[in-house]
Amino acid sequence: MIPVIEMRQVSFHYQADGRRILTDLTFSLAPGEMLGIYGPSGSGKSTLCLMLCGIIPHSITGVMDGEVRLFGESTRELSPAQIARRVGIVFQNPETQLFLPRLRSELAFAPENLCRPRPEIRQRVAEVSELLQLDGLLAASPNELSGGQQQIAVIASVLSQDPAVFVLDEVTAMLDEANASNILAIIDLLRRQGKTIVMVDHHLPNLSRADKLLVLADGRIKSFGRPGQTD
Amino acid sequence: MTFLALERVGFAYRGKNRLFNAVSFAVRTGDTIALMGPNGSGKTTLGKIMVGILPVTEGTVRLEEKAIGDFRLSEIGRRIGYVFQSPAKQLFCGTATEEVSFGLIYRGWTVAAATERARELLDFFELGHCAQEFPLNLSRGEQQRLVIAAALALEPKFLVLDEPTTGLDDARKRQLAETLLRLKASEVGYILISHDADFCRECTERTLFLQEGGVRWREN
């Protein structure tokens, strides 16, 4: 079976003479598995996420050694559009992903660009907004939302994209307890639907649901295995 | 002495529903307070009102018993340090060292003295290895520690920190908690805007809950 994600001896630094952010990462993830990523701040977690969705190397330059493969193909060879059809990412800072005048437009953006039929787009927007209790905010400008509401909005926009792979970078960091629980329940639902999930979190209990836990330290793999065996 | 007082403060963004109504509370010098509430309840907005970034639409805000509108922002900045929810919003220098030394140089410190103080703070927050890095290339957690270091460099009387633990691992949260408790011991008060109930309980004496447009207090 071809792994969904495969990293082969990947190293990266943003500047040629700068500090190395990631060193010699090698791991793989099978279809439907969930990978938790844990480690101190500055250990390279977010950089790893940017590699999994192709932003590195396509949009962010730097020095990357080794190979990242999605469904058996190198992210260097795949176009950003090809990667985006398969991988949805929620950044750590939601403001950087919201750019349309209305929240409804944010949720519709991905299926529109995937050329889904209009009725399907409307249905996706309705389902996702109900799931995340955003019905009352669809007409709002994302700029008017609180930080936590923006985080939920971005999660919603990626859900409406419906990719095979979800990369989630600290998605509950700005949420109150009720919203955080709802998001974790949605992640559990995505797992039951067979989605492949990569989740970064500083709160280790949130990662207990993962099949594998990758612990980073100073850009290197400190441990890799089942949660409880590695942390 | 009352350091900061809000009297029947109401606020709505232009053309939008009111976020809160007739909110009144007072903060004494040295008080340590958590500000909590559901997403969208107005915590960040209230934080910005408290430091004069946003003007209120109703009521008054008093700083050291004078109307906050009578202060220039720079005068407020000498008294209150503010850490934004998104640290990237307050990073604008070419290196981490420059971020921390900027305010000191602006206040008349020599570059050498300001740089040395910046170095001490960067080392304390385990950012010494980032001293010459472009701040926007740092991780979110590193950026978070950097803006806190820059705020503390100016030795404010009071701090407002909006979600300061976002992006911090457990070890760095403990370090931040120890720093805040040291500030508390030296009579520097602060307001923590946060969802992290455990962190708030550890670092503050009281919690102000913002919900459905009003506030209520709870002792921690």
Interface residues (C-beta under 8 A of the other chain):
Chain A: Y14 G18 R19 G39 P40 S41 G42 S43 K45 S46 T47 Q92 N93 E95 E144 L145 S146 G147 G148 Q149 I152 E170 A173 M174 L175 D176 E177 A178 N179 A180 H202
Chain B: Y13 K16 G37 P38 N39 G40 S41 G42 K43 T44 Q85 S86 A88 H129 E133 N137 L138 S139 R140 G141 E142 Q144 R145 E163 T166 G167 L168 D169 D170 A171 R172 H195 A197
